[in-house]
Amino acid sequence: MDKYDAIIIGAGPAGMFAAYELCKNRNDLKILIIDKGKTVEKRICQMKETEKCINCETCDIMCGVGGAGTFSDGLLNLRPDIGGNLEEFTKNKSDARELVNYVDEVYVKFGAPKEKLGTCQEKIDELKKKSASVGVHFVDIQQRHMGSDGATRVIKNFVNYLKSRNVEILTEEEVEDLIVENNICKGIVLKNHPNRKIFSDQTILCPGRIGVGLTSKVINKHKISARYKAIDIGVRVEIPAIIMDDIISINRDPKFQLWTQQYGDFVRTFCTNHHGFVVKERYKNFVCVNGHSLLNEKSENTNFAFLVKINLTEPLENTTLYGELCAHTATLLGGGKPLIQRLGDLRWGRRSTPERLKRSFVEPTLKDVTPSNLAMVFSHRILADILEGLEKLNAVIPGVASDSTLIYAPEIKFYAMRVEVDKAMQTSVKNLFAAGDGAGLSRDIINASATGVLAGRGILNFLK
Ligand SMILES: Cc1cc2nc3c(=O)[nH]c(=O)nc-3n(C[C@H](O)[C@H](O)[C@H](O)COP(=O)(O)OP(=O)(O)OC[C@H]3O[C@@H](n4cnc5c(N)ncnc54)[C@H](O)[C@@H]3O)c2cc1C
């Protein structure tokens, strides 16, 4: 009979850090990590220049050892409250910060560059002051930039360490279900070998965003406590790169946050791509937009997501369904393509046409789009938040809200249902722990890694 002390579902940052914490402290434990993707050496980046296939089941971008961030820019946001909120799981702010430092040190140990970005305090303070004077919060983040080559190198070194500590890594095997009896988790079932049950004393569920199907299934089937989270709905803004040069020299991925006056909603910038490209993000039944930068090709533009946080209460708490409805409407109106509108046209309440778009001084980087009127897609509340937010941002970054600014839609950040966990990251099912994006507990590499560490520590405490 296959039997382990701990099984970890998913070899992304959360799973790898959980294994790290376990094997670093206990060399006697029998630990297995299972990932439905390939080893890091076998993974191929299939990201097309104009598309991100976020939900593609076979895509190596999202699956495999190293997880979803392996082919990314590898930007580590060294804050406990960006990409999640670690303070929810620690005793206080300083413990949350310590956890980020601990995770960061491990990345450096495995080869992340020693230098940090965003350390010029004088310029940061100046930007913070200017932002605060118009009701915008500039989030001061120190970052470590691994780069896509650097990220894969770090993952390879990480894997070698885990193997040297006898951690087994099983790849190209998908976990189909958990074995739960009397509300106690006892192991897992593999999709391709339904008769081969693998048993474990402790199990960690960390299958990332690509694994939300597994998470939803086990939540429903085994009655694991979970709840819907807020969803981020909005647009991708494209402007001339020169407008952002000064800000980018302070922070590579600057994050601005504000509360709108009219609706009191939280609006933020996210994922800035300087000299980047707007791309399609294809889902099974609809299409959204996203952005990325390329190593060898630069555009004249900069793009960033501008997102409104939407929370729903009874009778419809399912934010995913609401987001899907918005995305469906947009895809329907766009004839299967994302929508584009000039900010001037949006202000004056008229549809952008190819002729009106030609009047924009910004050349769109995504061409396969439908000129449209976003007022046909979004609620008044979301549109008003976006317009008010851009006006405020314009006071910090002059030119951002010019009539020529291009707005692509929809940009939606779907999040997994949040699995309820205690401070040891144990779920309502005994001996089942959760970590990372797939359990709705994080949204970036550092936070996913940190929740993995906490799950590892939770199990170690249990074993004492
Ligand atoms: C293109 C892209 C760029 C990004 N860039 C950045 C960045 O620069 N900085 C940053 O902080 N964040 C970035 N992110 C987000 C970051 O990658 C994630 O927040 C992080 O990887 C989440 O870690 P995780 O361990 O929770 O899940 P993941 O990294 O998603 O790993 C989960 C693993 O579980 C496996 N899995 C899923 N289901 C199963 C199953 N049923 N059985 C077995 N295995 C399964 C998957 O194959 C996957 O390898 C990016 C994401 C993407 C997609």
The ligand as an SDF file (V2000), in Angstrom:
LIG
                    3D

 53 58  0  0  0  0  0  0  0  0999 V2000
    1.5140   34.3120  -16.9100 C   0  0  0  0  0  0  0  0  0  0  0  0
    1.5810   34.5730  -15.4270 C   0  0  0  0  0  0  0  0  0  0  0  0
    2.4960   35.4990  -14.9260 C   0  0  0  0  0  0  0  0  0  0  0  0
    2.5880   35.7500  -13.5480 C   0  0  0  0  0  0  0  0  0  0  0  0
    3.5320   36.6260  -13.0770 N   0  0  0  0  0  0  0  0  0  0  0  0
    3.6970   36.8130  -11.7490 C   0  0  0  0  0  0  0  0  0  0  0  0
    4.7550   37.6310  -11.2270 C   0  0  0  0  0  0  0  0  0  0  0  0
    5.5790   38.1690  -11.9570 O   0  0  0  0  0  0  0  0  0  0  0  0
    4.8070   37.7900   -9.8680 N   0  0  0  0  0  0  0  0  0  0  0  0
    3.9300   37.1890   -9.0120 C   0  0  0  0  0  0  0  0  0  0  0  0
    4.0630   37.3770   -7.7920 O   0  0  0  0  0  0  0  0  0  0  0  0
    2.9380   36.4070   -9.4790 N   0  0  0  0  0  0  0  0  0  0  0  0
    2.8060   36.1820  -10.8160 C   0  0  0  0  0  0  0  0  0  0  0  0
    1.8080   35.3620  -11.2860 N   0  0  0  0  0  0  0  0  0  0  0  0
    0.9110   34.7000  -10.2960 C   0  0  0  0  0  0  0  0  0  0  0  0
    1.6740   33.5300   -9.6390 C   0  0  0  0  0  0  0  0  0  0  0  0
    2.2330   32.7360  -10.6360 O   0  0  0  0  0  0  0  0  0  0  0  0
    0.7250   32.7460   -8.7500 C   0  0  0  0  0  0  0  0  0  0  0  0
    0.1720   33.6210   -7.7950 O   0  0  0  0  0  0  0  0  0  0  0  0
    1.4460   31.5930   -8.0100 C   0  0  0  0  0  0  0  0  0  0  0  0
    2.1160   30.7630   -8.9140 O   0  0  0  0  0  0  0  0  0  0  0  0
    0.4410   30.7500   -7.2050 C   0  0  0  0  0  0  0  0  0  0  0  0
    1.0960   29.6810   -6.6120 O   0  0  0  0  0  0  0  0  0  0  0  0
    0.3170   28.3230   -6.2050 P   0  0  0  0  0  0  0  0  0  0  0  0
    1.3570   27.3940   -5.7110 O   0  0  0  0  0  0  0  0  0  0  0  0
   -0.8170   28.6520   -5.3600 O   0  0  0  0  0  0  0  0  0  0  0  0
   -0.3150   27.7700   -7.5640 O   0  0  0  0  0  0  0  0  0  0  0  0
    0.3170   27.4590   -8.9820 P   0  0  0  0  0  0  0  0  0  0  0  0
    1.5810   28.1840   -9.1690 O   0  0  0  0  0  0  0  0  0  0  0  0
   -0.7750   27.6730   -9.9490 O   0  0  0  0  0  0  0  0  0  0  0  0
    0.6670   25.9030   -8.9040 O   0  0  0  0  0  0  0  0  0  0  0  0
   -0.3210   24.9220   -8.7730 C   0  0  0  0  0  0  0  0  0  0  0  0
    0.1870   23.6180   -9.3490 C   0  0  0  0  0  0  0  0  0  0  0  0
   -0.8070   22.6210   -9.0820 O   0  0  0  0  0  0  0  0  0  0  0  0
   -0.8980   21.7450  -10.1840 C   0  0  0  0  0  0  0  0  0  0  0  0
   -2.2400   21.1240  -10.2000 N   0  0  0  0  0  0  0  0  0  0  0  0
   -3.4280   21.7310  -10.4390 C   0  0  0  0  0  0  0  0  0  0  0  0
   -4.4430   20.8450  -10.3420 N   0  0  0  0  0  0  0  0  0  0  0  0
   -3.8710   19.6520  -10.0600 C   0  0  0  0  0  0  0  0  0  0  0  0
   -4.3830   18.3370   -9.8650 C   0  0  0  0  0  0  0  0  0  0  0  0
   -5.7030   18.0860   -9.9310 N   0  0  0  0  0  0  0  0  0  0  0  0
   -3.5150   17.3290   -9.6120 N   0  0  0  0  0  0  0  0  0  0  0  0
   -2.1700   17.5810   -9.5450 C   0  0  0  0  0  0  0  0  0  0  0  0
   -1.6300   18.7990   -9.7300 N   0  0  0  0  0  0  0  0  0  0  0  0
   -2.4600   19.8230   -9.9690 C   0  0  0  0  0  0  0  0  0  0  0  0
   -0.6540   22.6380  -11.3840 C   0  0  0  0  0  0  0  0  0  0  0  0
   -0.1650   21.8670  -12.4650 O   0  0  0  0  0  0  0  0  0  0  0  0
    0.3580   23.6610  -10.8560 C   0  0  0  0  0  0  0  0  0  0  0  0
    1.6770   23.3030  -11.1960 O   0  0  0  0  0  0  0  0  0  0  0  0
    1.7040   35.0830  -12.6510 C   0  0  0  0  0  0  0  0  0  0  0  0
    0.7760   34.1650  -13.1570 C   0  0  0  0  0  0  0  0  0  0  0  0
    0.7090   33.8980  -14.5130 C   0  0  0  0  0  0  0  0  0  0  0  0
   -0.2800   32.8900  -15.0260 C   0  0  0  0  0  0  0  0  0  0  0  0
  1  2  1  0
  2  3  1  0
  2 52  2  0
  3  4  2  0
  4  5  1  0
  4 50  1  0
  5  6  2  0
  6  7  1  0
  6 13  1  0
  7  8  2  0
  7  9  1  0
  9 10  1  0
 10 11  2  0
 10 12  1  0
 12 13  2  0
 13 14  1  0
 14 15  1  0
 14 50  1  0
 15 16  1  0
 16 17  1  0
 16 18  1  0
 18 19  1  0
 18 20  1  0
 20 21  1  0
 20 22  1  0
 22 23  1  0
 23 24  1  0
 24 25  2  0
 24 26  1  0
 24 27  1  0
 27 28  1  0
 28 29  2  0
 28 30  1  0
 28 31  1  0
 31 32  1  0
 32 33  1  0
 33 34  1  0
 33 48  1  0
 34 35  1  0
 35 36  1  0
 35 46  1  0
 36 37  1  0
 36 45  1  0
 37 38  2  0
 38 39  1  0
 39 40  1  0
 39 45  2  0
 40 41  1  0
 40 42  2  0
 42 43  1  0
 43 44  2  0
 44 45  1  0
 46 47  1  0
 46 48  1  0
 48 49  1  0
 50 51  2  0
 51 52  1  0
 52 53  1  0
M  END
$$$$
